[in-house]
C-alpha cells in the first residue's frame, strides 16, 4: 500500500513580462536624458524605468538592450539599481570608436531608476531599449511527498 500526500504552496517570486522594444534612453538625441549629451568620463546617467512607456511603478528588474556608441576610449559600462553603490562589474565592454550592444537584466531602484556608469577615461553615447521587466508576483508549486 502506498500513501501520497500533496500540498499546494504559494511562494513569492518574479514574473517576466515581455515589452515591445521601446527606447528609454538615447544620449545622442536627448531621449530620456537632459538634452543630447555624451556621458562624461567616469560619469553616470539615470534611466527612468518604473512608470515609463507602460512599465508599471514597482517593477523589480528590467531587461535592457544597452548600446554603447561613439566611445572616445576603451572602457566598460556598469548598470545597477539607483540608490545603491556603484559596482565594479561590467555589463558592456568597448574599445574606442566601437558601437557595442548587450542585453542586460538590471534590478530597478526603489525610485524606479537604473544607473548607467561610464567606467572609462573618455565620453560615450548610451542607448537603452527596454525588452521586458520583472514584477513581484505569486508563483505556485505543488510538491508531492510519498
Residue pairs with C-beta under 8 A, 6 or more apart in sequence:
2 146
3 146
4 144
4 145
4 146
5 144
5 145
5 146
6 142
6 143
6 144
6 145
7 142
7 143
8 140
8 141
8 142
9 140
9 141
9 142
9 143
10 138
10 139
10 140
11 138
11 139
11 140
11 141
12 136
12 138
12 139
13 136
13 137
13 138
13 139
14 60
14 61
14 134
14 135
14 136
14 137
14 139
15 134
15 135
15 137
15 139
16 63
16 132
16 133
16 134
17 132
17 133
17 134
17 135
18 131
18 132
19 53
19 54
19 55
19 130
19 131
19 132
19 133
21 65
21 129
21 130
21 131
22 53
22 54
22 129
22 130
23 31
23 32
23 127
23 128
23 129
24 31
24 32
24 47
24 48
24 49
24 52
24 53
24 64
24 128
24 129
24 130
25 31
25 32
25 33
25 45
25 47
25 116
25 126
25 127
25 128
26 32
26 33
26 125
26 126
26 127
26 128
27 33
27 36
27 37
27 38
27 39
27 45
27 125
27 126
27 127
28 36
28 69
28 70
28 125
28 127
29 36
30 36
30 37
32 47
32 48
32 52
32 128
33 45
38 70
38 123
38 124
38 125
39 45
39 116
39 118
39 123
39 124
39 125
39 126
40 118
40 123
41 72
41 73
41 118
41 120
41 121
41 122
41 123
42 117
42 118
42 119
42 120
42 121
43 117
43 118
44 86
44 115
44 116
44 117
44 118
45 115
45 116
45 126
46 82
46 113
46 114
46 115
46 116
47 64
47 113
47 114
47 115
47 116
47 128
48 112
48 113
49 55
49 59
49 62
49 108
49 112
49 113
49 114
49 130
49 133
50 56
50 57
50 58
50 59
50 108
50 111
50 112
50 113
51 57
51 112
52 112
53 130
55 62
55 130
55 133
56 135
57 112
58 135
58 136
59 108
59 112
59 133
59 134
59 135
60 107
60 108
60 134
60 135
60 136
61 105
61 106
61 107
61 108
61 133
61 134
62 105
62 106
62 108
62 114
62 130
62 132
62 133
62 134
63 103
63 104
63 105
63 130
63 131
63 132
63 133
64 79
64 103
64 104
64 105
64 106
64 114
64 128
64 129
64 130
64 131
65 101
65 102
65 103
65 128
65 129
65 131
66 77
66 79
66 91
66 92
66 101
66 102
66 103
66 104
66 116
66 126
66 127
66 128
67 92
67 99
67 100
67 101
67 102
67 126
67 127
67 128
67 129
68 77
68 92
68 94
68 98
68 99
68 100
68 101
68 124
68 125
68 126
69 99
69 124
69 125
69 126
69 127
70 97
70 99
70 123
70 124
70 125
71 94
71 95
71 96
71 97
71 98
71 100
71 120
71 122
71 123
71 124
71 125
72 96
72 120
72 122
72 123
72 124
73 96
73 120
73 121
73 122
74 94
74 95
74 96
74 120
75 93
75 94
75 118
75 119
75 120
75 121
75 122
75 124
76 90
76 91
76 92
76 93
76 94
76 119
76 120
77 90
77 91
77 92
77 94
77 116
77 117
77 118
77 119
77 124
77 126
78 86
78 87
78 88
78 89
78 90
78 91
78 116
78 117
78 119
79 91
79 104
79 106
79 114
79 115
79 116
79 117
80 86
80 87
80 106
80 107
80 114
80 115
80 117
81 106
81 107
81 108
81 109
81 110
81 113
81 114
81 115
82 108
82 109
82 110
82 111
82 113
82 114
82 115
83 109
83 110
83 111
84 109
86 115
86 117
90 119
91 102
91 104
91 106
92 100
92 101
92 102
92 104
93 100
94 100
94 120
94 124
96 122
103 131
105 134
106 114
107 114
108 114
108 133
109 115
114 128
116 126
116 128
118 124
118 126
